[in-house]
Amino acid sequence: MRHGATPAEIQRVVEAIAEMGYEARPLVGRQRTAIGVVGNDGRVDGSRLAGLEGVQELIHVTKPYKQVSREWRPDSTVVRLSGGIAVGGEDVVVMAGPCSVESERQILEAAVAVRDAGAVILRAGAFKPRSSPYSFQGLGKSGLALLSLARRETGLLIVTEAMDAEGVDAVAGVADIIQIGARNMQNYSLLRSAGRSGRPVLIKRGFAATIQELLLAAEYVLAEGNNDVILCERGIRSFDSAMRNLFDLSALPLVHSLSHLPILADPSHGTGRRDMVIPMARAAVAAGADGLLVEVHPRPERALSDGAQSLDPEQFRQLMRESRLIADAIGRRLAEPIGVRT
């Protein structure tokens, strides 16, 4: 409370806290009174208190996110998928494929290439949010059908993006993991719908999002009763135009310290440069990433989106070889394709 707050003002705050369903504990000091809020779950709407007469400031002694924090759950979450694949355990899971589904031939070639190199999940966008309305926007529902075909042909699991709340059901009908893209990280209706979908949800960090904002986005999904959430560091904007984004490797160990959720690294979007994807993938595995999200195209020079950051199949095989060595060195291992798991 402010210095000199009246007893009536203090009592009004106490009553407001009680109306919110919590217990108020006034702590009378020599200069001012502080009022503790007891019995809350970390989701108190402070705006109801901030505008009351006599209130100086609100001080959060617990984090604004609750269910995603290690205070709530000290043990790391392991998201278990079909075929024995688990994200967040000992294995480092590699998800790879083109930025967009472009054709049947392209997606099948890409799927076979990444599977043969050791990836266990195929990533590709059927719906593509783009900065320009004139850029390729994806094939939509026909793209989902092609992803379903690729799954049947190769056995790879599928991660693909849902653009809006209305499209979640269609994506959930095909995808093993629903991706929330960087542009939609704070699309709260989409997060809630994805949380109710019954599918694991992968949330990519927004272009200018803080770690706290990323974790609060995940909180929306967990608040719907869905604990299978995977985070992804994909680079943030900075003042330097030398690369597409600033790849924030420090986010990986930081998120692990704050949250029990697994976190992937996307070195493709993180740098926007093909020549930097492999070294940054190695660094991400060394920093503790629970998986990699990598763009791979059979012919990157002909890609309809993000060709400049896409690896070709041979480059991806190199990434897998080198990442496997890094994982082994830190006591982890790359997840194996479903067909060769023991």
ABEGO torsion letter per residue (X at the ends): XBBGBBAAAAAAAAAAAAAAGBBBBBBBBAABBBBBBBGBAGABBAAAAAABBGBABBBBABBABAAABAAABABBBBBBBBGGBBBGBABBBBBBEBABBABAAAAAAAAAAAAAAGBABBBBBABBBBABAABBAEAEAAAAAAAAAAAAAAGBBBBBBBABAAAAAAAAAABABBBBBAAAAABAAAAAAAAAAGBBBBBBBBAABBAAAAAAAAAAAAAAGBABBBBBBAEBBBABAABABBBBAAAAAAAAAABABBBBBBAAAAAGBAAAAAAAAAAAAAAGBAEBBBBBBABAAABABGAAABBBAAAAAAAAAAAAAAAAAAGBBBBBBAAABX
